[in-house]
Amino acid sequence: MADNLRIAWSGEPRRAPELADFFAGNVGPEYISHSELQGPRALSPDRWAENLRELLRAELEPRLHDTGARAPAATSRPVAIVEADAGIAALALVTFAGGAPVPFAVIEDLVVAPAQRSRGIGKALMDWIAAEARARGIYRLFLESGKNNRRAHHFFEREGFETCSIVMMRSLAP
């Protein structure tokens, strides 16, 4: 694992451009899943929007502002950042739905820099998020992944995730 690994919720909106650049610079088309297709991030299952960095920046700013310097609430949408000596190593966008009839959390996005993969950073971040969820009385953790992101699928399975549904899309474009 990287030296001096630090995991924390970020509450700094000024970092939105830096985090958007990190995200966009470290994902390929295999990362695209239904959530990217439900919004403006992806144009198709294998093509990102040309303005991905700008879209991510606009998406991240309010999430970073909402967290501020405090720990996120049981119902919130914080951003976790993993920093090592070399800078950002990973980030995760999380939704805590503590007020749902059955409280749950969703790891909406988990991005680890390619040079940092297979070093335990993703596992450390997943374990940290799971502990944060449990601290909020949340005992169900979900995520979704692009159908061709096989390396990530193996990682998620090793971390105890199981397939519980399949999402399908039919394009109705002219």
Secondary structure, 3 states (H helix, E strand, C coil): CCCCCEEEEECCHHHHHHHHHHHHHCCCHHHCCHHHHHCCCEEECCEECCCHHHHHHHHHHHHHHHHCCCCCCCEECCEEEEEECCEEEEEEEEEEECCCCCCEEEEEEEEECHHHCCCCHHHHHHHHHHHHHHHCCCCCEEECCCCCCHHHHHHHHHCCCCCCCCCCCCCCCC
